[in-house]
Amino acid sequence: MAKSKHYKMGVGIYYFNIKSGIQNIVISRAAKIDAINTFLMYKKVGKDAEWLGCWDGKRFQESTAPNLKDY
């Protein structure tokens, strides 16, 4: 049985996952540039990171992953 989330996603917050073994760690940042820099740092060190995007209350917007060449 899947464990339920113990947090609520904030509207206008950027999210991404870090896959670590059997765990998925959800990381959030309020500012887009901070979220992109953190996401790219994890990718640069070889972590399996998945960009989710900006939560609008119902679904993720801006869900295309940032590219290291663009920043």
N, C-alpha and C positions, 0 to 999 in steps of 0.2 A: 504494500500500500504506500502510495506516495505521501510524503510529508508536506503539509501545507506551509505556505510562506508565512513568516512571522513579521512581515513588514508590508507597508503599502507604498506603491510607486508614486512619486511626486510628479505632478504635471509640470512640464517644462524642464525636466531633469534628464540628462544624458546618461545612458546605461550601456555597459558592456559586460560580457561574461569572460571569466578566466577558467578554463577547464583544467582541473588538477586531479588526475587520477579519476576517482568516481565522484568527486565533488565538482560542483559548478559554483564559483564564487562570483556574485554579482557586485560590480563596482559602479558607483554613481558619482557624477560631478555636475555641479550647477552650471558652470560655464562651458560652452562648446569647445573653446580652445584648450582648456584644462583637460577635458575628456579626451580630446584627440591626442594631446601630448602624452597623457598617461597610457592610452591604448597603444600608441606607437612605441612607447618605451617597453611595454610588455612584449609586443611583437618582436622588437629589436633583440631582446635577450632570449628569444626562442620559445616563449610561452604560447600556448594554444588559446588565442583570444578571439572572441566573437563579438562584433559590434552589433548592438541592438538598436541604438538611435535615441531620439528624443521622445519621451512618453507624453502623449496628449490627453490621457485619461481613458482612452479606449484602445489605442494601438500605437505602435512606434512610427514616428515620422523620421525623415532623414536617415533611413536605415541602410544606406550604402556605406560600406566600410571605408574609412579614410585610407589613403595610399601614402606611403612614406615618401614617394617622389614629389607629391604635391605640397609637402610641408617641410 
